[in-house]
Every structure is written in C-alpha cells, then in structure tokens.
Amino acid sequence: MADEGPRPPRSPSPFARGAVVSSIALQARPITGRPRLPSVSVLARFVAPVLLIVIWQIASSTGLLPERLLAAPVTVVRTAVDLVEDGTLTKAVSVSLRRAALGFVIGAATGIGLALVAGLSRMGEYLVDPLMQMLRTLPFYGLIPLFILWFGIGELPKIVLVAFGVAIPLYLNTFAGIRSVDGKLAELARVQRLSRGGLILHIVLPGALPQTLVGLRQSLGVAWLALIVAEQVNADAGLGFMINDAREFLRTDVIVVGLLVYSVLGLLTDALVRSIERRALSWRRGFLAH
C-alpha cells in the first residue's frame, strides 16, 4: 500500500470540546478561600456558656451558692417570664431603648461632625482635637454631678451622658480614618476637578469608612455602659431603675435578668453593625472572610 503521508488532525467531537472547556474552566476558577468549617465548630462555641450555666445551677442547688448572693438559673428564667407577663420588663426595655437611640443619634452626629472638622482642616484639628483628647479621659461617674446641675434630674442628663460616650470613640476612629486616606486620591480628585463636597463624599468618607465602622462598634458598647450608669441615678423607669429597685429588696434574680437584657441588647446591636460592615466593606474581603 502506498504511503499516503501524514493525515491532518481530526477536529474533536462536540463532546470532547465540551470536556476540554469544562476542564479549563475548572482549572481557571479562582480560589475563593478555605472551605467552610463544619457546623461542629459553631456548636463548640456554646460549650463553655452551657457548662457555666450547668455549674451555676449545681452550685445553687447544692447550697454552695446562696440565693441571697446569686439566684439560680431556673429562678432567673422564671423571674424573666413573670416580668414579661406583667409588662414590667417590656416597659423597662422600651424606655432604655428610647434613651439609647436618642443618645446614640446625637453622639454619632457630634462625633462624626467634629471628626470631619478636625480631619479636613489643620486649623480645625488645632481647635477640636486637643479638647476631644482631654474629654476622652473623663470617667462617666465624674460627669454625673455636673450633668444633674446643668440639665436637672429628668431625661436630658441621661441622654447627654449616652451621647458623650458615643461621640468619643466615633470621633477618634473617624478622625484616624480621614487622616489615613491616601493623599494620591486627593490629587486624583483635583485632576477630576471634584468640588469640596465631592471630595468628601467620594474620596474621604469611603476611605475613612472602615475606621468609622470600628468606632461605631466601640461606641455602641460604650453607649450601653453609659446607659447603665445613667439609669442608676434619679431614674423612675428603665432597666437601670429596675435593677436599682431590685437591689433595695435583695432581688438578685431581677438584677441578673436586667443585666442579661443589657448584654443581649449589646450583642444584637453589635451584630447589626457587623452585618452592615460585611455589606459595606465587601470589596476588601480577604481570604479570612470566606
């Protein structure tokens, strides 16, 4: 048989082409991070709290932990149910939430506004930053007598105290975030002929957002601490008043219920900010965020 010479390569079948494309796509797929950890690790986080509650209950049942010092977990749960049923806890939570919300709004506006003044102007920094650095060292309890003298014994001193606690962390973090914005971005804004408002809106605020969100989480924690202090003084409603009233009658179960509600509210607000942080800063997720 005569030599026919080298044969031209046959085109691959559609099935073969599909397999090749799928293989290339799998190889080119970007690595999105480590696989999710199993749900066992999530459950493991609850081991220590559950173990603590069990030890607490055993110590109370055996008499090692007297009721006058700390009520048993079962007693605390029963008391919480009773307080919800008679409306006492619901009313106290609503009053405290209103105070915390008003104080937070006022403090957040003040802290971020002062941070913009100090961060965007050298003269503003000279005028604002020294005062804020002095105020951040003042303890809450030291301000209560002055606030009572200035604002009376009504709602205003409580709201002002919460606002003060919120403003300081937000100012410090927002100011640091503004000053950490890359100066090359400001040059880019000049090239693009952005106005002063456009520079703040499109360059400064997005650049300072990560630090501002950190300050937001810190300020929410401080807000609840300030509220606890404020509601211990001349209050006639709220969680702090409920705890203070329970102290007079040695009701440790009511005190524990109030403290637990404070902690739950703090955790919920922190989780809300973390959710906002994940959405707002999704562009900078690293491999640890997956």
Backbone bond lengths (Angstrom), bond angles and torsions (degrees), N, CA, C in turn:
res aa  C-N    CA-C-N  psi(-1)  N-CA   C-N-CA  omega(-1)  CA-C   N-CA-C  phi
1 M - - - 1.467 - - 1.522 108.76 -
2 A 1.354 115.12 134.28 1.467 119.18 -178.21 1.523 110.55 -71.41
3 D 1.346 112.60 144.96 1.471 118.73 179.15 1.512 110.02 -69.69
4 E 1.306 116.83 120.52 1.460 121.06 -177.50 1.516 113.02 -86.03
5 G 1.341 117.32 -2.90 1.461 119.33 -179.57 1.525 111.67 82.47
6 P 1.291 115.84 174.02 1.474 119.51 -178.26 1.522 111.11 -65.64
7 R 1.313 114.15 134.93 1.462 120.06 -179.95 1.528 110.29 -82.86
8 P 1.334 118.40 142.79 1.479 120.16 176.26 1.526 110.14 -67.73
9 P 1.304 117.37 144.47 1.473 119.80 -179.12 1.512 111.11 -63.94
10 R 1.347 114.03 137.46 1.453 118.97 179.09 1.522 110.12 -78.76
11 S 1.328 115.62 142.68 1.467 118.09 176.73 1.511 109.55 -70.63
12 P 1.304 116.93 138.54 1.462 119.32 -177.80 1.519 111.17 -66.11
13 S 1.304 114.81 152.62 1.459 120.36 178.81 1.516 109.71 -67.88
14 P 1.343 118.03 162.44 1.472 119.76 178.00 1.511 112.62 -58.15
15 F 1.363 116.20 -35.33 1.466 118.05 179.23 1.526 111.12 -65.82
16 A 1.328 116.67 -40.19 1.458 120.01 179.46 1.517 111.06 -66.44
17 R 1.368 115.42 -41.52 1.471 118.17 178.10 1.524 111.12 -61.67
18 G 1.327 117.06 -40.23 1.466 120.45 178.59 1.510 111.75 -63.26
19 A 1.341 116.29 -39.47 1.464 119.12 179.60 1.514 111.03 -65.65
20 V 1.342 116.54 -40.08 1.457 120.29 179.89 1.524 110.72 -64.58
21 V 1.359 116.02 -45.14 1.459 119.85 -179.97 1.514 110.88 -62.17
22 S 1.341 116.85 -42.10 1.466 119.78 179.06 1.512 111.64 -63.14
23 S 1.362 115.61 -39.51 1.459 119.02 179.51 1.512 111.31 -64.92
24 I 1.352 116.53 -41.70 1.465 120.18 179.61 1.524 110.07 -65.51
25 A 1.334 116.07 -41.09 1.464 119.23 -179.39 1.513 111.40 -63.33
26 L 1.334 115.94 -39.58 1.464 118.99 179.37 1.518 111.24 -66.16
27 Q 1.355 115.44 -38.94 1.451 118.81 179.67 1.522 111.86 -70.15
28 A 1.346 117.22 -31.51 1.460 120.61 -177.26 1.510 113.61 -88.21
29 R 1.352 116.90 -6.80 1.449 119.42 -178.47 1.521 109.65 -62.95
30 P 1.336 117.14 129.02 1.478 118.76 -177.60 1.509 110.95 -68.69
31 I 1.310 113.86 149.10 1.456 120.28 177.12 1.526 108.20 -78.24
32 T 1.300 116.60 119.07 1.462 120.70 -176.29 1.505 113.03 -92.86
33 G 1.299 117.67 4.18 1.457 119.12 178.51 1.507 111.43 122.19
34 R 1.296 114.44 -176.48 1.443 119.88 -178.78 1.514 110.50 -71.56
35 P 1.324 118.30 151.15 1.462 120.01 177.36 1.519 111.04 -64.16
36 R 1.327 115.01 153.71 1.448 119.61 -179.23 1.512 110.63 -63.00
37 L 1.309 114.54 141.44 1.448 119.05 178.56 1.512 109.82 -71.11
38 P 1.289 118.41 150.66 1.455 120.13 -179.60 1.511 111.56 -64.47
39 S 1.341 114.51 160.09 1.456 119.97 -177.42 1.517 112.31 -65.56
40 V 1.327 118.00 -14.67 1.463 120.63 178.41 1.520 110.44 -60.13
41 S 1.335 117.43 -36.84 1.459 120.45 -179.65 1.524 111.24 -66.17
42 V 1.346 116.59 -33.13 1.460 119.55 177.32 1.516 110.27 -67.50
43 L 1.328 116.39 -43.89 1.461 120.30 178.57 1.528 111.33 -65.04
44 A 1.334 116.40 -32.39 1.472 119.64 -178.41 1.521 112.06 -63.65
45 R 1.333 117.38 -24.95 1.460 120.17 179.54 1.527 111.85 -68.10
46 F 1.339 116.51 -20.02 1.457 119.78 -178.93 1.525 112.49 -93.04
47 V 1.324 116.76 -3.34 1.461 119.03 -177.03 1.524 110.90 -64.59
48 A 1.324 117.22 -48.96 1.467 120.60 -177.03 1.531 112.23 -62.98
49 P 1.361 120.20 -47.25 1.470 118.56 177.53 1.526 113.18 -61.21
50 V 1.338 117.27 -42.11 1.468 119.79 179.71 1.521 110.71 -65.04
51 L 1.331 115.81 -40.79 1.467 119.56 178.68 1.537 110.44 -63.38
52 L 1.312 117.10 -39.52 1.462 120.66 178.52 1.526 110.90 -62.95
53 I 1.333 116.74 -42.33 1.467 120.27 179.38 1.520 110.67 -64.86
54 V 1.337 116.85 -40.39 1.466 120.42 179.18 1.528 110.53 -62.63
55 I 1.329 116.67 -46.11 1.473 120.47 178.64 1.525 110.19 -62.71
56 W 1.308 116.60 -40.88 1.465 121.83 178.30 1.534 110.83 -59.97
57 Q 1.337 116.43 -45.41 1.459 120.33 -179.79 1.530 111.32 -66.37
58 I 1.312 116.74 -41.51 1.470 120.03 179.64 1.521 110.36 -63.84
59 A 1.336 116.57 -43.67 1.467 119.81 179.57 1.519 111.14 -63.29
60 S 1.338 117.52 -36.11 1.463 120.09 178.58 1.521 111.22 -72.07
61 S 1.332 117.28 -39.55 1.468 121.02 -177.38 1.523 111.54 -69.19
62 T 1.323 116.72 -33.19 1.466 120.30 -178.09 1.524 112.91 -88.32
63 G 1.316 117.67 -4.30 1.453 120.46 178.87 1.507 114.45 88.50
64 L 1.326 118.39 -0.64 1.468 119.87 177.77 1.527 111.34 -66.32
65 L 1.327 116.52 -29.83 1.465 121.82 179.18 1.526 107.79 -116.90
66 P 1.323 118.06 99.71 1.463 120.35 -176.50 1.529 112.12 -61.41
67 E 1.340 115.20 149.46 1.464 121.22 -179.57 1.522 111.86 -62.71
68 R 1.323 117.46 -31.10 1.464 120.23 -178.14 1.524 112.09 -70.48
69 L 1.332 116.17 -21.16 1.465 119.56 178.17 1.526 111.72 -90.31
70 L 1.313 115.82 -43.32 1.463 119.75 -179.52 1.523 108.77 -158.18
71 A 1.328 116.22 124.35 1.457 120.67 -179.51 1.524 110.37 -69.89
72 A 1.334 115.28 153.00 1.460 121.35 179.87 1.527 110.04 -70.99
73 P 1.342 117.95 155.44 1.469 120.13 178.76 1.517 113.58 -56.54
74 V 1.350 117.40 -38.56 1.471 119.76 179.05 1.520 110.32 -62.96
75 T 1.324 116.49 -41.82 1.463 120.68 178.09 1.520 111.24 -64.29
76 V 1.324 116.85 -39.14 1.466 120.81 179.29 1.525 110.31 -63.39
77 V 1.329 117.48 -42.16 1.465 120.80 179.40 1.521 110.43 -64.11
78 R 1.341 116.76 -44.89 1.471 119.39 178.83 1.531 110.98 -60.89
79 T 1.315 116.38 -42.27 1.461 120.43 179.71 1.523 110.81 -64.01
80 A 1.328 117.75 -41.18 1.462 121.10 178.65 1.525 111.06 -61.41
81 V 1.330 116.93 -42.01 1.467 120.75 178.35 1.524 110.44 -63.53
82 D 1.327 116.87 -43.33 1.474 120.62 179.44 1.526 110.99 -63.41
83 L 1.333 117.22 -41.38 1.467 120.62 -179.45 1.527 111.66 -67.06
84 V 1.329 116.58 -33.76 1.472 119.72 176.91 1.520 110.24 -71.25
85 E 1.322 116.76 -41.25 1.472 120.29 -177.36 1.517 112.53 -65.88
86 D 1.337 117.23 -38.68 1.469 118.23 -179.66 1.527 113.00 -88.30
87 G 1.335 117.85 1.89 1.461 122.11 174.22 1.511 115.10 84.95
88 T 1.322 117.61 -2.65 1.470 119.82 -177.93 1.527 111.75 -64.20
89 L 1.326 116.54 -47.79 1.462 120.17 -177.13 1.521 111.24 -68.88
90 T 1.318 116.98 -39.82 1.472 120.29 179.98 1.523 111.06 -61.97
91 K 1.328 116.79 -44.21 1.461 120.31 179.21 1.526 110.90 -65.17
92 A 1.336 116.97 -42.69 1.463 120.05 -179.47 1.524 111.21 -63.29
93 V 1.334 116.94 -41.89 1.472 120.36 179.85 1.524 110.85 -64.89
94 S 1.329 117.37 -41.92 1.469 119.76 -179.11 1.529 111.62 -64.09
95 V 1.334 116.78 -40.14 1.475 120.01 178.46 1.526 110.73 -65.24
96 S 1.336 116.40 -44.45 1.465 119.84 -179.31 1.526 111.38 -66.52
97 L 1.332 117.34 -39.34 1.466 120.26 178.53 1.528 111.05 -63.65
98 R 1.324 117.09 -39.03 1.466 119.24 178.71 1.519 110.86 -64.00
99 R 1.319 117.07 -44.12 1.468 120.47 178.31 1.523 111.03 -62.78
100 A 1.333 116.23 -44.48 1.463 119.70 -178.84 1.519 111.23 -64.93
101 A 1.346 117.04 -40.26 1.467 119.92 -178.87 1.524 111.36 -66.12
102 L 1.336 117.48 -45.75 1.466 120.15 179.64 1.526 110.92 -63.56
103 G 1.329 116.39 -45.26 1.459 119.35 179.05 1.512 112.46 -63.53
104 F 1.330 116.16 -37.99 1.463 119.07 -179.27 1.527 111.13 -67.09
105 V 1.323 117.86 -44.17 1.466 120.45 -179.17 1.522 110.56 -61.46
106 I 1.320 116.40 -46.05 1.471 119.97 -179.88 1.528 110.55 -64.89
107 G 1.330 117.10 -45.69 1.458 120.40 -178.89 1.523 112.78 -66.30
108 A 1.348 116.91 -39.94 1.462 119.66 -179.97 1.524 111.08 -65.45
109 A 1.329 116.60 -43.95 1.467 119.51 178.58 1.523 110.91 -62.50
110 T 1.332 116.43 -41.37 1.466 119.80 179.84 1.523 111.73 -67.20
111 G 1.328 116.89 -46.62 1.461 120.18 -177.37 1.520 112.75 -64.27
112 I 1.333 116.69 -46.08 1.469 119.64 -179.24 1.524 110.39 -69.30
113 G 1.334 117.13 -39.28 1.469 119.30 178.65 1.517 112.49 -62.63
114 L 1.323 117.28 -45.08 1.465 120.19 177.72 1.523 111.85 -66.14
115 A 1.328 117.22 -34.45 1.466 119.99 177.80 1.526 110.96 -65.54
116 L 1.324 116.98 -37.86 1.470 119.73 176.78 1.526 111.05 -65.82
117 V 1.333 116.12 -41.40 1.474 119.30 179.14 1.524 110.43 -63.27
118 A 1.337 117.00 -45.59 1.460 120.11 -177.58 1.517 112.48 -76.22
119 G 1.317 117.21 -31.96 1.461 119.72 -175.86 1.511 114.42 -80.79
120 L 1.328 117.34 -26.34 1.463 120.66 -175.93 1.522 113.30 -98.14
121 S 1.327 117.11 -5.44 1.459 119.41 -177.17 1.518 109.53 -142.83
122 R 1.319 116.34 133.77 1.453 120.38 177.03 1.522 110.63 -65.72
123 M 1.333 117.25 -39.39 1.454 120.17 177.23 1.525 110.77 -66.29
124 G 1.345 116.76 -38.67 1.457 119.93 176.48 1.518 111.99 -63.15
125 E 1.321 116.73 -36.47 1.461 119.74 176.87 1.526 110.71 -64.05
126 Y 1.333 117.01 -42.62 1.459 119.85 -179.54 1.532 111.68 -64.34
127 L 1.321 116.78 -32.03 1.458 120.12 -177.70 1.524 113.01 -84.26
128 V 1.324 117.65 -36.32 1.460 121.40 -170.34 1.519 112.65 -98.38
129 D 1.323 117.41 -46.41 1.460 120.01 -169.58 1.532 113.73 -62.21
130 P 1.326 120.88 -43.32 1.475 118.22 178.97 1.528 112.96 -59.03
131 L 1.339 116.83 -39.30 1.462 119.74 179.22 1.522 111.41 -66.29
132 M 1.333 117.42 -41.95 1.461 120.74 -179.48 1.525 110.85 -67.91
133 Q 1.311 117.02 -35.70 1.456 119.52 177.22 1.526 111.50 -66.56
134 M 1.319 116.84 -32.36 1.459 120.18 175.67 1.528 111.18 -72.37
135 L 1.325 117.03 -43.25 1.458 120.76 -176.80 1.523 112.60 -66.80
136 R 1.331 117.14 -30.31 1.462 118.85 -175.95 1.529 112.38 -69.78
137 T 1.315 117.72 -14.58 1.462 120.47 179.07 1.526 112.64 -91.32
138 L 1.326 117.53 -5.35 1.461 120.07 -177.50 1.530 110.21 -80.21
139 P 1.336 118.94 135.23 1.472 121.27 177.09 1.522 110.73 -80.55
140 F 1.338 115.17 154.51 1.460 120.31 -179.17 1.525 112.27 -61.50
141 Y 1.325 115.63 -44.97 1.456 118.94 -176.29 1.524 111.89 -62.07
142 G 1.334 116.85 -30.03 1.455 119.18 179.52 1.510 113.17 -70.88
143 L 1.342 117.41 -21.09 1.457 120.89 -178.78 1.522 113.21 -89.58
144 I 1.319 117.78 -18.77 1.462 120.31 -174.48 1.524 112.63 -59.93
145 P 1.344 119.90 -47.69 1.480 117.84 179.36 1.525 113.52 -58.88
146 L 1.332 116.60 -40.05 1.467 119.10 178.77 1.521 111.30 -66.59
147 F 1.316 117.56 -42.81 1.458 120.69 -179.38 1.530 111.08 -63.63
148 I 1.331 116.70 -36.21 1.466 119.40 178.19 1.530 110.14 -67.37
149 L 1.335 116.36 -39.87 1.466 119.78 177.95 1.524 111.65 -66.56
150 W 1.340 115.94 -39.07 1.460 119.64 -177.04 1.524 112.99 -78.53
151 F 1.327 116.55 -43.08 1.467 120.55 -169.86 1.525 114.17 -113.79
152 G 1.337 118.11 0.94 1.452 120.02 -179.31 1.524 111.53 85.17
153 I 1.341 115.62 -161.58 1.469 120.43 -175.71 1.529 111.59 -114.92
154 G 1.315 116.89 17.24 1.458 120.24 -179.05 1.521 112.29 -86.14
155 E 1.337 115.62 -145.00 1.459 121.96 -177.40 1.523 112.92 -78.21
156 L 1.337 116.44 -30.11 1.462 119.78 -172.38 1.524 113.94 -58.73
157 P 1.340 120.91 -46.79 1.469 118.16 -179.34 1.523 112.95 -62.99
158 K 1.329 118.23 -31.37 1.465 120.71 178.40 1.520 110.46 -67.95
159 I 1.332 116.10 -44.11 1.468 120.05 179.97 1.526 110.70 -66.63
160 V 1.338 116.67 -40.17 1.464 120.33 179.46 1.522 110.59 -64.62
161 L 1.325 117.22 -38.25 1.465 120.24 179.38 1.529 110.98 -64.52
162 V 1.335 116.78 -41.72 1.469 120.26 176.84 1.530 109.98 -64.90
163 A 1.328 116.88 -43.39 1.468 120.52 179.64 1.520 111.09 -60.66
164 F 1.325 116.67 -40.32 1.466 120.66 177.94 1.525 110.44 -61.54
165 G 1.342 116.72 -44.50 1.456 119.74 179.72 1.509 112.96 -65.18
166 V 1.330 117.66 -31.30 1.465 121.75 -179.64 1.521 111.22 -77.59
167 A 1.318 117.20 -40.20 1.468 121.26 -171.67 1.525 112.23 -64.89
168 I 1.324 117.94 -38.94 1.465 120.11 -172.75 1.533 112.50 -64.36
169 P 1.344 120.63 -53.95 1.470 118.95 179.71 1.527 112.90 -62.57
170 L 1.334 116.57 -37.30 1.469 118.37 179.60 1.526 110.86 -66.84
171 Y 1.312 116.80 -39.64 1.467 119.25 177.80 1.523 110.86 -62.18
172 L 1.329 117.18 -50.57 1.461 120.85 -175.66 1.524 111.42 -59.90
173 N 1.320 117.46 -45.68 1.459 120.08 -176.93 1.521 112.04 -73.80
174 T 1.324 117.41 -39.85 1.465 119.09 179.10 1.520 110.96 -67.35
175 F 1.311 117.04 -40.83 1.466 120.74 176.80 1.526 110.54 -60.18
176 A 1.335 117.05 -45.81 1.467 119.83 178.16 1.520 111.05 -64.14
177 G 1.343 117.35 -37.12 1.459 119.70 178.53 1.509 112.68 -66.15
178 I 1.337 116.91 -39.80 1.471 120.20 178.70 1.521 110.46 -64.93
179 R 1.325 117.37 -43.38 1.460 120.29 -178.17 1.528 112.30 -72.62
180 S 1.330 118.42 -15.34 1.465 120.54 178.81 1.520 113.02 -92.09
181 V 1.338 117.94 -1.43 1.465 120.90 177.71 1.524 109.42 -65.92
182 D 1.312 115.78 135.09 1.463 121.06 -177.32 1.525 110.56 -60.89
183 G 1.323 116.58 128.47 1.454 120.83 179.59 1.517 113.51 -64.00
184 K 1.337 117.47 -23.88 1.467 119.81 178.21 1.522 111.51 -64.69
185 L 1.343 116.13 -28.30 1.457 118.80 177.59 1.522 111.04 -67.74
186 A 1.325 117.17 -34.17 1.459 120.04 175.55 1.531 110.86 -65.30
187 E 1.346 116.65 -38.89 1.467 119.69 175.32 1.523 111.03 -62.49
188 L 1.336 115.61 -39.54 1.456 119.47 177.17 1.516 111.08 -63.01
189 A 1.323 117.32 -38.96 1.458 120.68 178.46 1.526 111.18 -63.60
190 R 1.349 116.40 -37.30 1.467 118.79 177.78 1.524 111.02 -67.25
191 V 1.324 115.90 -39.36 1.473 119.05 177.99 1.523 110.72 -62.87
192 Q 1.342 115.40 -40.67 1.456 120.07 179.38 1.527 112.71 -79.48
193 R 1.337 116.18 -1.87 1.474 122.89 177.85 1.524 111.35 59.00
194 L 1.333 115.79 44.63 1.454 120.35 175.12 1.518 110.01 -74.57
195 S 1.307 116.10 142.89 1.456 120.51 175.71 1.522 109.47 -72.52
196 R 1.339 115.53 174.93 1.468 119.67 178.01 1.529 110.89 -61.46
197 G 1.328 115.77 -41.84 1.461 119.51 177.22 1.510 112.24 -65.35
198 G 1.335 116.64 -39.91 1.458 120.03 178.11 1.514 112.06 -65.95
199 L 1.335 116.86 -36.70 1.466 120.68 177.03 1.528 110.40 -61.57
200 I 1.335 115.76 -44.92 1.468 119.49 -179.41 1.526 110.47 -66.69
201 L 1.337 115.66 -44.16 1.464 120.07 -173.60 1.520 112.66 -72.03
202 H 1.319 117.66 -40.18 1.466 120.71 -171.88 1.530 113.95 -101.36
203 I 1.314 118.29 -17.91 1.467 120.98 -176.91 1.526 111.63 -116.29
204 V 1.330 116.04 -56.22 1.468 120.00 -171.21 1.522 112.00 -70.07
205 L 1.324 116.83 -53.28 1.462 119.97 -175.74 1.528 112.87 -63.82
206 P 1.350 120.23 -45.37 1.474 118.22 176.09 1.524 112.57 -62.85
207 G 1.334 117.54 -35.83 1.459 119.68 179.31 1.519 112.88 -69.33
208 A 1.327 116.56 -33.09 1.467 120.58 -179.62 1.521 112.90 -88.87
209 L 1.331 117.49 -5.07 1.464 120.57 -174.18 1.528 114.05 -58.40
210 P 1.334 120.19 -44.16 1.474 118.01 179.35 1.521 113.38 -57.65
211 Q 1.326 117.47 -45.79 1.455 120.37 179.04 1.525 111.19 -67.27
212 T 1.324 117.11 -36.37 1.461 120.19 179.14 1.525 111.21 -63.65
213 L 1.321 117.31 -39.67 1.462 120.40 178.72 1.526 111.31 -67.37
214 V 1.323 116.95 -35.11 1.467 119.64 173.72 1.524 109.77 -61.79
215 G 1.328 116.31 -45.14 1.458 119.87 177.38 1.513 112.16 -63.64
216 L 1.335 116.74 -33.03 1.459 120.13 178.63 1.523 111.27 -64.70
217 R 1.324 116.85 -42.50 1.469 120.08 177.90 1.523 110.84 -64.55
218 Q 1.319 116.63 -41.85 1.465 119.68 178.74 1.525 111.14 -65.47
219 S 1.318 116.79 -41.73 1.463 120.10 -176.82 1.521 111.61 -67.76
220 L 1.326 117.92 -32.96 1.461 119.72 177.21 1.530 110.70 -66.12
221 G 1.331 116.40 -40.62 1.454 119.05 176.33 1.516 112.09 -62.88
222 V 1.334 116.26 -43.18 1.461 120.45 178.89 1.523 110.64 -66.87
223 A 1.335 117.29 -32.95 1.463 120.67 -179.99 1.523 111.39 -60.60
224 W 1.327 116.72 -42.93 1.466 119.24 179.39 1.523 110.86 -69.33
225 L 1.328 117.49 -37.00 1.471 119.41 176.00 1.524 111.05 -64.05
226 A 1.325 116.75 -42.59 1.459 120.04 178.62 1.523 111.13 -65.25
227 L 1.325 116.13 -36.07 1.463 119.18 179.73 1.520 111.19 -66.62
228 I 1.328 116.83 -39.42 1.470 119.53 177.23 1.528 110.04 -59.69
229 V 1.325 116.49 -44.55 1.470 120.35 179.39 1.523 110.31 -64.62
230 A 1.343 116.53 -44.68 1.466 120.12 -175.92 1.521 111.70 -65.23
231 E 1.327 117.03 -37.63 1.466 119.56 -175.65 1.527 112.85 -80.68
232 Q 1.305 117.00 -2.90 1.455 120.06 174.65 1.522 111.97 -85.71
233 V 1.330 116.81 -9.41 1.465 121.05 -173.51 1.533 108.97 -118.58
234 N 1.337 115.38 116.47 1.466 122.07 173.24 1.522 113.21 50.86
235 A 1.313 117.29 43.58 1.456 121.69 177.18 1.522 109.18 -106.84
236 D 1.342 116.70 146.14 1.448 121.30 177.24 1.522 111.91 -119.09
237 A 1.337 116.47 7.79 1.466 121.73 177.49 1.517 107.88 -163.29
238 G 1.324 115.06 162.36 1.460 120.28 179.44 1.518 112.04 108.19
239 L 1.328 114.73 171.36 1.465 120.11 -178.99 1.524 111.62 -64.79
240 G 1.324 116.65 -40.30 1.457 119.50 179.46 1.516 112.17 -63.30
241 F 1.340 116.68 -40.49 1.459 120.27 176.67 1.527 110.41 -63.90
242 M 1.335 117.22 -40.75 1.462 120.59 178.91 1.528 110.91 -62.14
243 I 1.325 116.92 -41.68 1.468 120.76 179.13 1.520 110.46 -67.44
244 N 1.334 116.67 -43.62 1.464 120.57 -179.30 1.524 111.15 -64.62
245 D 1.323 116.21 -38.85 1.459 119.75 178.41 1.528 110.63 -67.70
246 A 1.331 116.80 -38.97 1.465 120.11 178.81 1.524 111.37 -66.26
247 R 1.305 117.56 -31.33 1.465 120.58 178.11 1.520 111.33 -63.27
248 E 1.340 116.73 -36.34 1.461 120.14 -179.58 1.530 111.71 -63.57
249 F 1.340 116.19 -30.20 1.460 120.99 -177.96 1.527 112.21 -105.52
250 L 1.331 117.20 12.92 1.470 122.63 177.95 1.523 111.95 56.83
251 R 1.340 116.20 37.55 1.474 121.18 178.19 1.526 108.69 -92.24
252 T 1.331 116.12 83.41 1.464 119.68 -178.92 1.522 111.85 -66.17
253 D 1.335 117.60 -25.82 1.461 119.89 178.75 1.530 111.14 -66.38
254 V 1.334 116.76 -41.57 1.465 120.05 178.06 1.529 110.40 -68.16
255 I 1.330 116.55 -38.53 1.468 119.77 178.19 1.523 110.65 -60.89
256 V 1.329 116.85 -44.80 1.466 120.28 -179.75 1.525 110.62 -65.13
257 V 1.330 117.70 -39.54 1.469 120.40 177.72 1.528 110.12 -60.23
258 G 1.336 117.41 -46.09 1.459 119.95 179.29 1.518 112.90 -61.99
259 L 1.330 116.92 -42.28 1.465 120.29 178.77 1.524 111.64 -65.65
260 L 1.328 116.24 -38.73 1.469 119.39 177.78 1.524 111.32 -64.77
261 V 1.330 117.05 -38.79 1.469 119.64 178.11 1.523 110.51 -65.15
262 Y 1.334 116.80 -41.68 1.466 119.82 175.02 1.530 110.96 -56.06
263 S 1.329 116.72 -47.19 1.461 120.30 -177.04 1.522 111.45 -66.65
264 V 1.345 117.19 -38.74 1.465 120.13 178.70 1.523 110.55 -64.96
265 L 1.324 116.99 -43.53 1.468 120.21 177.85 1.532 110.72 -61.49
266 G 1.325 116.19 -40.74 1.465 119.10 177.46 1.516 112.34 -63.27
267 L 1.333 116.98 -41.95 1.462 120.48 179.26 1.523 111.22 -66.35
268 L 1.331 117.44 -39.14 1.465 120.09 -179.61 1.526 111.40 -65.86
269 T 1.330 117.21 -43.94 1.464 119.12 179.03 1.531 111.28 -66.75
270 D 1.331 117.01 -36.45 1.461 119.73 176.92 1.525 110.79 -65.89
271 A 1.328 117.28 -40.27 1.468 120.20 177.33 1.518 111.27 -63.98
272 L 1.339 117.03 -35.73 1.464 120.50 177.49 1.523 111.06 -63.69
273 V 1.325 116.70 -44.47 1.471 119.88 179.47 1.525 110.64 -66.32
274 R 1.313 117.61 -38.62 1.461 120.12 178.25 1.520 111.06 -64.44
275 S 1.330 117.06 -36.10 1.463 119.61 176.19 1.528 110.85 -65.43
276 I 1.332 116.10 -43.04 1.471 119.51 176.27 1.522 110.52 -62.02
277 E 1.324 116.43 -39.69 1.463 120.96 -179.49 1.520 111.33 -63.51
278 R 1.340 116.58 -41.76 1.468 119.04 179.14 1.523 111.73 -63.12
279 R 1.324 116.71 -38.04 1.467 119.58 -179.45 1.525 111.61 -75.71
280 A 1.331 116.64 -43.42 1.462 119.86 -175.49 1.519 112.39 -72.40
281 L 1.329 116.95 -29.33 1.463 120.69 -176.65 1.521 111.83 -112.90
282 S 1.330 116.47 29.58 1.467 119.25 179.65 1.523 112.16 -63.64
283 W 1.338 117.31 -22.63 1.459 120.81 -178.79 1.511 113.11 -70.98
284 R 1.338 118.32 -17.30 1.443 119.18 -176.44 1.527 112.30 -113.17
285 R 1.314 116.56 20.35 1.459 119.34 179.99 1.523 110.22 -64.36
286 G 1.285 115.27 132.60 1.455 120.93 174.61 1.509 111.11 -97.88
287 F 1.317 116.90 -171.09 1.440 119.47 -177.34 1.519 111.95 -69.00
288 L 1.340 118.58 -20.94 1.460 120.82 178.86 1.518 111.78 -76.22
289 A 1.326 118.37 -15.51 1.460 120.53 -176.78 1.506 113.15 -84.16
290 H 1.341 118.03 -9.51 1.457 120.35 -176.32 1.511 109.58 -89.21
